[in-house]
Amino acid sequence: MWLEGKHIMVTGATRGIGRALTAQLIDAGATVLAVARDREALAGLAWELGPQLQTQACDLQNAKDRAQLINTLKQAEPPLDGLINNAGIQIEADYLAASHIELAEDINMEVTINLVAPLHLCAALAPLLAQRPEGFIVNITSALALAPKQDAPIYCATKAGLRSFTTALRYQAGQVAPNLQVSECIMTLVETDMTHGRGRGKISPDRAAQEVLQGIKCGVDEIWIGKTRMLRWINRLSPALAARILRG
């Protein structure tokens, strides 16, 4: 698949992996619709990356904001060719110590941003993307979708849910819209604001973005980033060992 000339939406576009994806897509000749909550950050990104960047402020936690974004995309010119669901948050919590009120607020936030929002966008936009000659959807999950770590149970659950949904959506597209590529990107640990102070052996957002885009170009169903390629085989040979590695 060629990225040049494509119109692609990236969520969580102003920071980390999303920012790197946005910049590299524009370098590849695509037009990018950058979606994020922070209007000032979007304006700064537009100033930096130029006229190939379009911006749309959207709080993905807010169903009305998502509906407005979807309505805008249905009328977009040029039509949308690709969707990269990148936005995500991770909240570490001790479920035996924190209050249920605090946990309820965090659960709602994580589940909405990490799972409900990408499912909503996929449901609304898949029929439109299926009409494009080379439409695609990429949902970014995590190695923690394979087995959870103990400190972030909701994050891990949302990524496992998104992994399962992406596979099922791919099956549906294969039957009725074979021109629509539905891919999952299994992300490794990346040096971002979300992972600050957590873990070792991180890769840069630029490297992560490069590997994501290479997977899109090749049209693969599962894009394994960095060390997750090795973890994939470990998980096949010994799920118990993979679980111990990821548990943290």
N, C-alpha and C positions, 0 to 999 in steps of 0.2 A: 504494500500500500504506500502511495505517495502522500506525504503530508502537505506538500506545496499546494496552495489554492484551497485547502480545506478550511471550513469554519468550525471551530472546536471550542466547547465550553469547558472551563476548568473551575472547580469549586475549591475554596480555600486558597485562592490564587495569589495572595499578597505576602505569604510567608513560606519559608521552608521548601518542601518538595513542590508545592503548588506554584510558588514563585519561579523556581527553577524550570518547571515544566512549561510555564507560560513563556518565559524568555526563550527557551530552546525551540518551542513550537514556532514562535515568530521568526527566529533565525532560519528555521526550515521552510519558511514561506507561507505559513498558515496565518489565518486571521483568528484571533483568540478573543472569546468573551470571558473576561475575568470576573468571577463572582466571589464576593466576600462581604463581611458585615461592615468593615471599617471604610467609610467613604473617603477619608483623608488618605489612607493607605492606597486605595484604588486610584485616587487622583495622582499620587506620587508615582505609581506604577505606570500610569498612562503617559505621564511626562517623560519617564525614563525610556519606555519601549516604543512610543510613537504611534502612528496612525493605524497600524495593523492590530492594535489593541482596542477592544471595546470593553466597557466596564458596566457592571450591574450590581448595585448594593442590594444585599439580601441577607436577612437573618434566617438561616436555615432551620432554626428552632421554631420559627413562626409559620404556621400553615398558610396564612394569608400572603405573607411575603413569597413563599414558594409558589403559590397559585399565580401571583402577579408575574413572577419570573417566567413561569411556564407559558402564560398568555403572551408575553413578549416574544418568547422563542417561537411560538406557533406562527407569528407574523414576521419573523426575522428575514432580512435580506442581506447577504445571501442566506439560503436555508442552512440550518445546522447540519453538519456532517458527523460530529463526534461529541461524546460526553465523557469527561473524566471526573468521576466522583472521588475527589481527593480529600475533602475537608474531614477532619476528625479531631476528637479530643480524648484524652485519657486522664481519668481521675483515680488516684490510688486511695484505697479506703480499707480500714479494718472493720469488718462487719460484726465483730464481737465487741467492739469498743465504741464506735460512733453511734450517735443517736439516730433513731429511725427517721426523724424529721429531716436531718441533714442528708441522710442517705437517699431519701425519697427525691429531694431536689436534684441531687447529683445523678441519680438513676435516670430521671426524666430527661435531663440535659444530654447525657451520654447516649441514651437510646435514640433520642430524636435526631441528634446531629449525625451519629455514626450509622444508624440503621434506617429510621423512618424517612429521613430526608432523601438519601440515595434511592430508596425503594420508590418514593413518591416521584422523583425525577425520572427514574427508569420507566415507571408505569405510564407517565404522561408523554415521554419523549421517544420511547422505543418505536411506536407506530410511525412517527415522523422520520426517525433515522432509518427505518426499514425501507423508506421510499427513496433513499439516496443510493447512488451506485456503489459506494463504498462507505456505508454508515458503520459506526462502531460505538460501543460502550465499554469503558474500562472502569471497573470498581476496584479501588485500592483497599486491600485487606492487610493482613499481617501474618507473620509466622505464628503469632499467638492465636490465630484461627484454627491451627492444628491441635494445639494443647495450651491451656491457660497458664499464666503466671499468677502467683498467689496474691499479689498486691493490687491487681486491677481486674477483678472478676467481671465487671460490667463491660469494660472495653473488650475483653476477650470474647465475651458472649456476643456482643454486637458484630465483631469481625467474623466469628464463626457463622452467625446468621447471614451476614452479607455474602460470605463464601458459598453457602448453600443456595441462597437466592440466585446468585450469579450463574451457578451451574444449571439450575432449573430454567432460568431465562434463556441460557444458551441452547438447551434442548428445544425449547419452543421456537426460537429463531431458526434453528436447523430444519425444522419441519415446514415453516411457512415463509421465512425470510432469510434464505441462505446467504444473501449479500450483506446481512447485518452481522458484524463480528462482535461477539460478546466475550470479553476477556476479564479475568481476575488477575490483579497484580499482587503477589504475595511479597509484602515489603519487609526488608530487614531493618535493623536498628539504624536510624539516620540521625545525624547531628542537627536537631531542630529545637525550637523553644519547648516543644512538648516533651522531649527526651532529655532536657538539660539536667545534668546531675544523675542521670540514670544509665547504668550499663556501660559496657566497654566495647571497643572494636567497631565504633560507628563509622559509617561512610558519609560522604558529603551529600547534600541535596542535589548538587549538579550531577554527581555520578548516579544517584538513584534515578533522576529524571532521564538521563541518557539511556539507562537500561529499560525504563518504561517505554520510551519512544521507540527503541529498537524492537521491543516486543510488539508494539502496535504495527510497525512497518512490516514485520514478519508475519503478522496475523495469527499469533499463537493464542491458544485458549487460556493458558496459565503463564504468567510472566513472573519468574522467580528471580528475585533481586539479591545480589551479593551472596551472603552465606546461606540464604534460604535454599539455594540450589543443592548444597550439601545436606541441609536439614531434610529436604524432600526425600532423599534416599535413606537417611537414617530413620525417618519416620516409617518408611516402607519396610525396612529390615527389622526395626525394633521400636515400635511405638512407645514402649516403656522408657527407653533411653531418650527419645525425643522429648517426652514429657518431663523427664528429669532435667534436661538441658533448659527447657523453656520455663520451668517452674520459678526459677529465680530465688 
